[in-house]
Amino acid sequence: MAPKVDVAQVKKAATNSIPLVIKTFTLPHETEEYLEEVLGLLLKEFGQEQLKDRLAYCMKELAVNAKKANTKRVYFLDKQLDINNGDQYEVGMKTFKQETLDNIDHYLQKQKEQGLYIKVAFHPRGKELVIAVRNNVEISRKEQMRVYDRIARSRAYDSMEEALSAVLDDSEGAGLGIVILVLMLKKIGLTEDAFDIDVEDGETVASMTIPFSQVHLENLSELSRAIVDEINELPAFPDNIVFLQKLISDPESEISDIARQISMDPALTADLLKVVNSAQFMLPKRVDNIAEAVKLVGMRGLRNLLYSYGTQKILDRGQKWLWDHSYRCAFYAYNLAKNFKKKRDILDDAYVGGILHDMGKIIFSDVHPELLDKITSFCASKNIPKNFIEDLAAGLNHAEIGGLIAEKWNFPESLVASIKYHHEPLESGPEHADVVYTVYLANAICNIEDGSLIFEQLDARALADFGISTAEQLEMIQKRLAEAFVKETAQVS
């Protein structure tokens, strides 16, 4: 019996661009069924159910090939043959298929004992779905060239029937399967470029990158932009914040002028003093003077504080759990930047990026009826399915919407990037990578704490940017951050 799929987890993965990873040693039939169900649910989230059968075939083909590669390594070891020796390879392959079929349980058990696994990862990345199958046996150069040869030959076939009649391979089943996989991709409008196979960190990685239907993408992006244009509740920052931003940007401004303007807003004054007196600044004594506080925070820090303060004044404050998450994320981001990046000029950006990364989600946490009417009307005029509204309300595309609003409010590019790419850090340009990666990791650690994410789902390249390669390393960092956050909140309260 196949394990039960966690529907909520799959939906969260689609909403937050989180990879789902399923690991198996023997790939039994019930695991194949489980994988197919997960794929179906993901595609349903993006309105692409019609792709399920073809993509399920491709996914199973790659998983079975990975299993076969593991079996082959075990078989060659059992026969004391060198798989990398050309002559011995030919000898082994003459009996490989029949002998492993006759005694498959023995070889599957051997694979498990030797820790040879298959990992299937589904990674919804906003505009595409990546399906990657990994196994911890490196494909040889000869085997890889064989696959590429099959891909090249598949260009000559227009139908499955043609391929079946022209390509028959009794020794290695990967041949025909790969040809059919490429033809399947053609059926959904993709070229062989959507498929890749390579070696990465001791694993063979066979992956398919599936862009979602262009109509769907265009509609979703168009809807996101229309929402930002139509939100009358978010016209601009409060006048006093806008005026302060101008004062800060003016090189002729005096600190006394800025302090006087801040003191005219009691809530802003309280917020500024709260930040300055927090553990973030580690001051030897409490500061109650506005002018002194401005000096300590600095112009960049004050500018970012104002973006944070202004945003929170405008956006709905009713969803306490969202703001609690944002504050924790901000604290983690600041400390990650301070302890790992060691660049003072990104500390403030990382902190405010942490507070504001979920702007788009906060907007939809309490959608106003008039806004909902406008969205519904827009969908009807563009023939956009109604379920897109539900997708947006659930958080789908919230990073893009948040980024668009940040652009509308003329936020600095680094803040826009940290909001827009906090689930997809590698999509960000190199000039803002430090801030984006920091906010991404801070948010991911918060998600690990609430049980919605596991280490294997994190982006390895983003982790490597912080020198993290194991779950144990990340757990140690998480514990230290959590303990520091508890102390911080105790001091503030």
Secondary structure, 3 states (H helix, E strand, C coil): CCCCCCHHHHHHHHHHCCCEEEEECCCCHHHHHHHHHHHHHHHHHCCCHHHHHHHHHHHHHHHHHHHHHHHHHHHHHHCCCCCCCHHHHHHHHHHHHHHHHHCHHHHHHHHHHCCCCEEEEEEECCCEEEEEEEECCCCCHHHHHHHHHHHHHHCCCCCHHHHHHHCCCCCCCHHHHHHHHHHHHHHCCCCHHHEEEEEECCEEEEEEEEECCHHHHHHHHHHHHHHHHHCCCCCCCCHHHHHHHHHHHCCCCCHHHHHHHHHCCHHHHHHHHHHHCCCCCCCCCCCCCHHHHHHHHHHHHHHHHHHHHHHHHHCCCCCHHHHHHHHHHHHHHHHHHHHHHCCHHHHHHHHHHHHHCCHHHHHHHHCCHHHHHHHHHHHHHCCCCCHHHHHHHHCCCHHHHHHHHHHHCCCCHHHHHHHHCCCCHHHCCHHHHHHHHHHHHHHHHHHHHCCCCCHHHCCHHHHHCCCCCCHHHHHHHHHHHHHHHHHHHHHHC
